[in-house]
Amino acid sequence: MEQNPAAESRHTTSGPPPFERFVDAINLRISRAPFFGVIVVALALWALSKPLWGSTTKWELGLHTGSAILSLLLLVLLENAGRRGQEAAQEKLNVIAEALSDLMAHQAEDSADLQASVRRLREAVGLEERH
């Protein structure tokens, strides 16, 4: 059975690559209540800074530019974390299916239906690994 990237990175001795460690650290921090508090404080400071800007247009542009950049960065980081989570879950399902298939194959000596089920299960796991 081929291993997906989640399995390969788990079995390396050096641990996850630096980018994945960075994503994990950011994901841990932004998924907690203090990050929401930081965003609320930043918005309050932005609202209070209106008199410091030359015009309302520049004041609004500052918010739109900052929020667009922050949104894009967070989207990329969270998608990366989500993808790795899905790969890890799929690997676990593949291992369970492989174990079940082996158990069924051991018990299927007398049953043609059970042998067919074993074959379909192994084909399904193989299909998932190719996608």
C-alpha positions as CSV (number, residue, x, y, z in Angstrom):
1,M,0.0,0.0,0.0
2,E,1.4,3.4,-1.0
3,Q,1.8,6.0,1.6
4,N,0.4,9.5,1.2
5,P,2.4,12.7,2.2
6,A,0.9,12.6,5.7
7,A,2.3,9.1,6.3
8,E,5.7,10.0,4.8
9,S,6.1,13.1,6.9
10,R,5.2,11.3,10.1
11,H,7.8,8.6,9.5
12,T,10.7,11.0,8.9
13,T,13.2,11.4,11.7
14,S,13.6,15.2,11.4
15,G,9.9,15.9,11.8
16,P,7.7,18.1,9.6
17,P,9.4,20.7,7.4
18,P,9.8,24.3,8.6
19,F,6.8,25.6,6.7
20,E,4.5,23.0,8.2
21,R,5.8,23.8,11.7
22,F,5.1,27.5,10.9
23,V,1.6,26.6,9.7
24,D,0.9,24.6,12.8
25,A,2.1,27.4,15.1
26,I,0.0,30.0,13.3
27,N,-3.1,27.7,13.2
28,L,-2.7,27.1,16.9
29,R,-2.7,30.8,17.7
30,I,-5.4,32.0,15.3
31,S,-7.9,29.4,16.3
32,R,-8.1,30.7,19.8
33,A,-10.0,33.5,21.4
34,P,-7.0,35.9,22.0
35,F,-6.6,36.3,18.2
36,F,-10.2,37.4,17.9
37,G,-9.4,40.0,20.7
38,V,-6.4,41.2,18.7
39,I,-8.5,41.7,15.6
40,V,-11.2,43.6,17.6
41,V,-8.5,45.9,19.1
42,A,-6.9,46.5,15.7
43,L,-10.3,47.5,14.3
44,A,-10.9,49.8,17.3
45,L,-7.5,51.4,16.7
46,W,-8.3,51.8,13.0
47,A,-11.6,53.5,13.8
48,L,-10.0,55.8,16.3
49,S,-7.3,56.8,13.8
50,K,-9.6,58.4,11.4
51,P,-8.6,62.0,12.3
52,L,-4.9,61.1,11.6
53,W,-5.6,60.2,8.0
54,G,-5.8,62.9,5.3
55,S,-9.1,61.8,3.9
56,T,-11.8,59.2,4.5
57,T,-10.8,57.4,1.3
58,K,-7.2,56.8,2.5
59,W,-8.6,55.8,5.9
60,E,-10.9,53.2,4.3
61,L,-8.2,52.1,1.8
62,G,-5.9,51.3,4.7
63,L,-8.4,49.0,6.2
64,H,-9.3,47.3,2.9
65,T,-5.6,46.7,2.0
66,G,-4.7,45.4,5.4
67,S,-7.7,43.1,5.7
68,A,-7.2,41.8,2.1
69,I,-3.6,40.9,2.8
70,L,-4.4,39.3,6.2
71,S,-7.3,37.3,4.7
72,L,-5.2,36.0,1.9
73,L,-2.4,34.9,4.2
74,L,-4.8,33.2,6.6
75,L,-6.6,31.5,3.8
76,V,-3.4,29.9,2.5
77,L,-2.3,28.9,5.9
78,L,-5.6,27.4,7.0
79,E,-6.0,25.6,3.7
80,N,-2.6,24.0,4.1
81,A,-3.5,22.9,7.7
82,G,-6.8,21.5,6.5
83,R,-5.3,19.6,3.6
84,R,-2.7,17.9,5.9
85,G,-5.5,17.1,8.3
86,Q,-7.5,15.4,5.5
87,E,-4.4,13.5,4.4
88,A,-3.9,12.2,8.0
89,A,-7.5,11.1,8.3
90,Q,-7.4,9.4,5.0
91,E,-4.2,7.5,5.9
92,K,-6.0,6.3,9.1
93,L,-9.0,5.1,7.1
94,N,-6.7,3.3,4.7
95,V,-4.9,1.5,7.5
96,I,-8.2,0.5,9.0
97,A,-9.5,-0.7,5.7
98,E,-6.3,-2.6,5.0
99,A,-6.5,-4.3,8.4
100,L,-10.2,-5.2,7.8
101,S,-9.3,-6.5,4.4
102,D,-6.6,-8.8,5.8
103,L,-9.0,-10.0,8.5
104,M,-11.7,-10.7,6.0
105,A,-9.2,-12.4,3.6
106,H,-8.2,-14.7,6.5
107,Q,-11.8,-15.6,7.2
108,A,-12.9,-15.7,3.5
109,E,-11.6,-19.2,2.6
110,D,-15.1,-20.7,2.5
111,S,-17.2,-17.8,1.3
112,A,-17.1,-16.5,-2.2
113,D,-19.2,-13.4,-1.2
114,L,-16.6,-12.5,1.5
115,Q,-13.8,-12.9,-1.0
116,A,-15.6,-10.6,-3.4
117,S,-16.0,-8.1,-0.6
118,V,-12.3,-8.3,0.2
119,R,-11.5,-7.6,-3.4
120,R,-13.9,-4.6,-3.6
121,L,-12.5,-3.2,-0.3
122,R,-8.9,-3.4,-1.6
123,E,-9.9,-1.8,-4.9
124,A,-11.6,1.0,-3.1
125,V,-8.5,1.7,-0.9
126,G,-6.3,1.6,-4.0
127,L,-8.6,4.1,-5.8
128,E,-8.4,6.5,-2.9
129,E,-4.6,6.4,-2.9
130,R,-4.4,7.3,-6.6
131,H,-6.5,10.4,-6.1
